[in-house]
Amino acid sequence: MKIVVIGGTGLIGSKLVKNLRERGHDVLAAAPNTGVNTITREGLAEAMDGAQIVVDVANAPVWEDKAVLEFFETSGRNLLAAEAAAGVRHHVALSIVGSERLPDNGYFRAKVAQENLIKASGIPYTILRATQFFEFVGGIAQAGTVDDEIRVSPALFQPIASDDVAAALADVAVAPPVNGTVEVAGPEAIPLDEVVRRYLRATQDTRKVVPDVHARYFGSVLDDQSLTPGVNARIGAIRFEDWVGQQAR
C-alpha cells in the first residue's frame, strides 16, 4: 500500500516511516523539507496521488496559543481536502491523551480542534492518542525550573517511549479504520515529580525537585486523571527506567 506520513522526518514520523517500510509498504515521508507543505499546499496533491492511507504526525513549529490553533486548523483542512480529492481510504492522526481535560493548555485545545475536523471530514479515520513522550521529560523539568528548584505536580503521569508510539501508529495505520479514538500509554503510572527526579538522577542533574499540587503543567493544574489513559489503552513495552538509563550512557 502507498502510505503518506505527514511530518515524516520528525521524531515520530521518521520512526514510523522506517517501521512501515520494513513491513513492505510504499511510504512517502512528507514534510516541508521533502517538498510537501500542508500550510501552503505545496506538493500536497502530488503526495496524495495513489495514496490509500495518510498518517498525520506533523507538529506545530510554534506553541503560542493563536498560532498553534491556526497551524492545526489550516493544516488539517488542507490535508483532509487533498485526501478527499484523492480518495484516501484511511486517515490516521496522532493526538494527546487528556487533551479535552486540560482546556487551559492552548496546544491541547488546538489538538482537539484538529480531531474535530477529522471527525467531520467524512473520511474513515483512526485517532491515536498517546501520553507524553519520555523525550519530553527534560523539557518539562526545564519549564518548572525557578532558580535551582523544579516545582512540578505530583499527579500521576504515564509517559511512553517514542518507539512504542511509532509501533502503535504502524499497527493502527494498516488496520481497518475504527472511526474513533484509540489510546496508547507507557507501562507505568508514576507521579510526575518522581519521573522528573529519576530523569535528573540518571542525567546527573543536581537540581532539587519540589512536588507542588498547584504547579502548572504548561498552563494547567493536573490531577491523577489529567494525563493518564482509560482502561482499554494499548500499553507500550519500554519502561522509563530502561529508557533513561540508555540516555545517560
Secondary structure, DSSP 8 states (H G I E B T S, - for coil): -EEEEETTTSHHHHHHHHHHHHTT-EEEEESGGGT--TTT-TTHHHHHTT-SEEEE----S--SHHHHHHHHHHHHHHHHHHHHHHT-SEEEEEEETTGGG-TT-HHHHHHHHHHHHHHHS-S-EEEEEE--BGGGHHHHHHHTEETTEEEE--SEE--B-HHHHHHHHHHHHHS---SEEEEEE-S--EEHHHHHHHHHHHTT---EEEE-TT-EETTEE--TTTS---TT-EE-S--HHHHHHHHT-
